[in-house]
Amino acid sequence: MTATTFVEVVLTCTSWQQAQTIADQLLEKRLVASAEFIDDTHGEASAVKLIMQTMGDRFEAIEAEIRQLHSQVAATMHMVAMADIAPATAAWLEDEIK
């Protein structure tokens, strides 16, 4: 396997609907392989964490799509490298975003 960097991109969304819209768009464009939603509500503030698996070289394209779809100008987003990924998982990720 090549020295591909697999990552998780984490994005804070203002609602479940926003998270779903962004995930659908990124999955359709094959920029991410998967998307997971986590309720991140604290008190009165509603938020949803969107966690997406992809390859590191897709970050700029993902960011550009999110800028068009997210309601906040400065959406909270970061990328975390996935260390020691299982070969079968790596192969699946590569296949999903070809």
C-alpha contacts under 8 A as a table, 3 or more apart, distances in Angstrom:
res1	aa1	res2	aa2	distance
1	M	4	T	7.90
4	T	55	M	7.14
4	T	56	G	7.87
5	T	55	M	5.73
5	T	56	G	5.43
5	T	57	D	7.77
5	T	81	A	6.90
5	T	82	M	7.49
6	F	53	Q	7.42
6	F	54	T	5.91
6	F	55	M	4.42
6	F	56	G	5.78
6	F	81	A	6.06
6	F	82	M	5.49
6	F	83	A	7.94
6	F	85	I	7.98
6	F	90	A	7.58
7	V	53	Q	5.88
7	V	54	T	5.55
7	V	55	M	5.56
7	V	56	G	5.64
7	V	79	M	6.40
7	V	80	V	5.40
7	V	81	A	4.33
7	V	82	M	5.05
8	E	51	I	6.39
8	E	52	M	5.34
8	E	53	Q	4.55
8	E	54	T	6.31
8	E	79	M	5.68
8	E	80	V	5.21
8	E	81	A	6.46
8	E	82	M	6.84
9	V	50	L	7.99
9	V	51	I	5.74
9	V	52	M	5.12
9	V	53	Q	6.43
9	V	54	T	7.53
9	V	59	F	7.85
9	V	77	M	7.05
9	V	78	H	5.75
9	V	79	M	4.41
9	V	80	V	6.40
10	V	49	K	6.70
10	V	50	L	5.69
10	V	51	I	4.59
10	V	52	M	6.46
10	V	77	M	5.50
10	V	78	H	5.42
10	V	79	M	6.26
10	V	80	V	7.92
11	L	49	K	5.68
11	L	50	L	5.07
11	L	51	I	6.53
11	L	75	A	7.30
11	L	76	T	5.81
11	L	77	M	4.40
11	L	78	H	6.80
12	T	47	A	6.57
12	T	48	V	5.76
12	T	49	K	4.64
12	T	50	L	6.23
12	T	75	A	6.87
12	T	76	T	5.53
12	T	77	M	6.59
13	C	16	W	7.44
13	C	18	Q	6.23
13	C	19	A	5.63
13	C	47	A	5.67
13	C	48	V	5.05
13	C	49	K	6.14
13	C	50	L	7.00
13	C	70	H	7.49
13	C	75	A	7.76
14	T	18	Q	6.60
14	T	19	A	7.69
14	T	46	S	6.35
14	T	47	A	4.78
14	T	48	V	6.27
14	T	71	S	7.83
15	S	18	Q	5.23
15	S	19	A	6.32
15	S	46	S	6.79
15	S	47	A	5.78
15	S	48	V	5.94
16	W	19	A	5.09
16	W	20	Q	6.08
16	W	47	A	7.90
16	W	48	V	6.22
17	Q	20	Q	5.12
17	Q	21	T	6.13
18	Q	21	T	5.15
18	Q	22	I	6.20
18	Q	70	H	7.16
19	A	22	I	5.29
19	A	23	A	6.04
19	A	37	F	7.44
19	A	48	V	6.88
19	A	49	K	7.77
19	A	50	L	6.21
20	Q	23	A	5.07
20	Q	24	D	5.95
21	T	24	D	5.23
21	T	25	Q	6.27
21	T	69	L	7.89
22	I	25	Q	5.24
22	I	26	L	6.23
22	I	66	I	6.81
22	I	69	L	6.48
22	I	70	H	7.61
23	A	26	L	5.24
23	A	27	L	5.97
23	A	35	A	6.09
23	A	50	L	7.75
24	D	27	L	5.20
24	D	28	E	5.96
25	Q	28	E	5.15
25	Q	29	K	6.23
26	L	29	K	5.19
26	L	30	R	6.09
26	L	31	L	5.26
26	L	32	V	5.86
26	L	62	I	7.09
26	L	65	E	7.54
27	L	30	R	4.86
27	L	31	L	6.11
27	L	32	V	5.45
27	L	33	A	6.48
27	L	34	S	7.00
27	L	35	A	7.91
28	E	31	L	7.76
29	K	32	V	7.94
30	R	33	A	6.68
30	R	96	E	6.87
30	R	97	I	4.64
30	R	98	K	6.87
31	L	54	T	6.91
31	L	58	R	6.39
31	L	61	A	7.53
31	L	62	I	6.53
31	L	97	I	5.89
32	V	35	A	7.45
32	V	52	M	6.23
32	V	53	Q	5.74
32	V	54	T	4.74
32	V	55	M	7.78
32	V	96	E	7.65
32	V	97	I	6.11
33	A	52	M	7.17
33	A	53	Q	5.60
33	A	54	T	5.66
33	A	93	L	5.74
33	A	96	E	5.14
33	A	97	I	5.69
34	S	52	M	5.47
34	S	53	Q	5.48
34	S	54	T	7.64
35	A	50	L	6.58
35	A	51	I	5.61
35	A	52	M	4.43
35	A	53	Q	6.81
36	E	50	L	5.73
36	E	51	I	5.10
36	E	52	M	6.39
37	F	48	V	6.55
37	F	49	K	5.77
37	F	50	L	4.90
37	F	51	I	6.49
38	I	48	V	5.65
38	I	49	K	5.03
38	I	50	L	6.58
38	I	51	I	7.95
39	D	47	A	6.50
39	D	48	V	4.79
39	D	49	K	6.39
40	D	46	S	6.97
40	D	47	A	4.98
40	D	48	V	5.01
40	D	49	K	6.09
41	T	44	E	7.50
41	T	45	A	5.83
41	T	46	S	4.51
41	T	47	A	5.00
41	T	48	V	7.00
42	H	45	A	5.40
42	H	46	S	6.59
42	H	47	A	7.81
43	G	46	S	7.79
53	Q	93	L	7.57
54	T	58	R	7.11
54	T	93	L	6.62
54	T	97	I	7.39
55	M	58	R	5.78
55	M	59	F	7.67
55	M	93	L	7.91
55	M	94	E	7.85
56	G	59	F	5.73
56	G	81	A	7.77
57	D	60	E	7.37
58	R	61	A	5.46
58	R	62	I	6.14
59	F	62	I	5.08
59	F	63	E	6.03
59	F	79	M	7.78
60	E	63	E	5.01
60	E	64	A	6.19
61	A	64	A	5.12
61	A	65	E	6.40
62	I	65	E	5.21
62	I	66	I	6.20
63	E	66	I	5.06
63	E	67	R	6.17
64	A	67	R	5.21
64	A	68	Q	6.72
65	E	68	Q	5.33
65	E	69	L	6.47
66	I	69	L	5.04
66	I	70	H	5.52
67	R	70	H	5.72
67	R	73	V	7.06
67	R	75	A	7.85
70	H	73	V	7.38
70	H	75	A	6.99
71	S	75	A	7.98
72	Q	75	A	5.34
82	M	85	I	6.40
85	I	89	T	6.67
85	I	90	A	6.44
86	A	89	T	5.22
86	A	90	A	6.24
87	P	90	A	5.03
87	P	91	A	6.16
88	A	91	A	5.13
88	A	92	W	6.19
89	T	92	W	5.05
89	T	93	L	6.14
90	A	93	L	5.15
90	A	94	E	6.21
91	A	94	E	5.21
91	A	95	D	6.14
92	W	95	D	5.09
92	W	96	E	6.12
93	L	96	E	5.19
93	L	97	I	6.50
94	E	97	I	5.61
94	E	98	K	6.23
95	D	98	K	5.53
